[in-house]
Amino acid sequence: MSFVIGMNTVGTSLSEQKIKKRQKSRAIKRLEAIHKHGILHNDIQEENILINDNGDIYLIDFGMASRADTKKKRKLFREEQSNILTC
């Protein structure tokens, strides 16, 4: 997973295009990766998931992110996963 700093847009937000099943799976894997490091995004929505021309997924806007405790982490993961699946 890439770590991008700056204001340049790396792709198109999901709100501007229809997400494919494969891309949803990739977004969930990205979410799992940050959760494994004890970070909760806390603001997963279409506008915060970008897709570049190669189909790579980027989670952006970690302004509301927080460190996770185990119960909160599991609950929020299910909620964020559901948000991705309903995009």
LOROPA-918559 format. One record per residue (C-alpha): residue number from 1; x, z, y. Coordinates in nm, 2 decimals. Layout:
! LOROPA-918559
@num = NUM	u = X	w = Z	v = Y
...
//
This chain:
! LOROPA-918559
@num = 1	u = 0.00	w = 0.00	v = 0.00
@num = 2	u = 0.13	w = -0.08	v = 0.35
@num = 3	u = 0.15	w = 0.16	v = 0.63
@num = 4	u = 0.08	w = -0.02	v = 0.96
@num = 5	u = 0.14	w = 0.13	v = 1.30
@num = 6	u = 0.01	w = -0.04	v = 1.61
@num = 7	u = -0.29	w = -0.21	v = 1.76
@num = 8	u = -0.26	w = -0.56	v = 1.61
@num = 9	u = -0.54	w = -0.65	v = 1.37
@num = 10	u = -0.42	w = -0.73	v = 1.03
@num = 11	u = -0.74	w = -0.89	v = 0.90
@num = 12	u = -1.11	w = -0.93	v = 0.94
@num = 13	u = -1.34	w = -0.63	v = 0.91
@num = 14	u = -1.60	w = -0.61	v = 0.64
@num = 15	u = -1.87	w = -0.62	v = 0.90
@num = 16	u = -1.77	w = -0.98	v = 0.97
@num = 17	u = -1.78	w = -1.10	v = 0.61
@num = 18	u = -1.92	w = -1.03	v = 0.27
@num = 19	u = -1.70	w = -0.82	v = 0.05
@num = 20	u = -1.64	w = -0.95	v = -0.30
@num = 21	u = -1.66	w = -0.72	v = -0.61
@num = 22	u = -1.28	w = -0.75	v = -0.66
@num = 23	u = -1.22	w = -0.65	v = -0.30
@num = 24	u = -1.45	w = -0.35	v = -0.34
@num = 25	u = -1.24	w = -0.24	v = -0.64
@num = 26	u = -0.92	w = -0.28	v = -0.44
@num = 27	u = -1.07	w = -0.08	v = -0.15
@num = 28	u = -1.16	w = 0.20	v = -0.39
@num = 29	u = -0.80	w = 0.19	v = -0.53
@num = 30	u = -0.66	w = 0.23	v = -0.18
@num = 31	u = -0.90	w = 0.52	v = -0.13
@num = 32	u = -0.78	w = 0.68	v = -0.45
@num = 33	u = -0.42	w = 0.64	v = -0.35
@num = 34	u = -0.46	w = 0.83	v = -0.02
@num = 35	u = -0.67	w = 1.10	v = -0.20
@num = 36	u = -0.39	w = 1.15	v = -0.45
@num = 37	u = -0.16	w = 1.23	v = -0.16
@num = 38	u = -0.41	w = 1.49	v = -0.04
@num = 39	u = -0.55	w = 1.29	v = 0.25
@num = 40	u = -0.92	w = 1.24	v = 0.32
@num = 41	u = -1.01	w = 0.95	v = 0.54
@num = 42	u = -1.35	w = 1.10	v = 0.65
@num = 43	u = -1.47	w = 0.78	v = 0.82
@num = 44	u = -1.50	w = 0.51	v = 0.56
@num = 45	u = -1.73	w = 0.23	v = 0.69
@num = 46	u = -1.72	w = -0.15	v = 0.70
@num = 47	u = -1.54	w = -0.15	v = 1.04
@num = 48	u = -1.25	w = 0.06	v = 0.90
@num = 49	u = -1.17	w = -0.17	v = 0.60
@num = 50	u = -0.99	w = -0.49	v = 0.68
@num = 51	u = -0.92	w = -0.79	v = 0.46
@num = 52	u = -0.64	w = -1.04	v = 0.55
@num = 53	u = -0.63	w = -1.41	v = 0.46
@num = 54	u = -0.47	w = -1.32	v = 0.12
@num = 55	u = -0.75	w = -1.09	v = 0.03
@num = 56	u = -0.54	w = -0.78	v = 0.08
@num = 57	u = -0.73	w = -0.46	v = 0.18
@num = 58	u = -0.63	w = -0.23	v = 0.46
@num = 59	u = -0.79	w = 0.10	v = 0.54
@num = 60	u = -0.76	w = 0.17	v = 0.91
@num = 61	u = -0.86	w = 0.44	v = 1.17
@num = 62	u = -0.73	w = 0.76	v = 1.02
@num = 63	u = -0.82	w = 0.95	v = 1.34
@num = 64	u = -1.07	w = 1.17	v = 1.15
@num = 65	u = -0.84	w = 1.21	v = 0.84
@num = 66	u = -0.77	w = 1.56	v = 0.71
@num = 67	u = -0.59	w = 1.73	v = 0.43
@num = 68	u = -0.80	w = 1.79	v = 0.12
@num = 69	u = -0.90	w = 2.09	v = -0.08
@num = 70	u = -1.00	w = 1.99	v = -0.44
@num = 71	u = -1.38	w = 2.04	v = -0.41
@num = 72	u = -1.40	w = 1.86	v = -0.08
@num = 73	u = -1.18	w = 1.59	v = -0.20
@num = 74	u = -1.40	w = 1.51	v = -0.50
@num = 75	u = -1.72	w = 1.52	v = -0.30
@num = 76	u = -1.59	w = 1.30	v = -0.02
@num = 77	u = -1.44	w = 1.05	v = -0.27
@num = 78	u = -1.78	w = 1.00	v = -0.43
@num = 79	u = -1.94	w = 0.96	v = -0.08
@num = 80	u = -1.67	w = 0.72	v = 0.04
@num = 81	u = -1.67	w = 0.52	v = -0.29
@num = 82	u = -2.05	w = 0.49	v = -0.25
@num = 83	u = -2.00	w = 0.36	v = 0.11
@num = 84	u = -1.76	w = 0.09	v = -0.02
@num = 85	u = -1.99	w = -0.01	v = -0.30
@num = 86	u = -2.29	w = -0.06	v = -0.07
@num = 87	u = -2.09	w = -0.28	v = 0.18
//
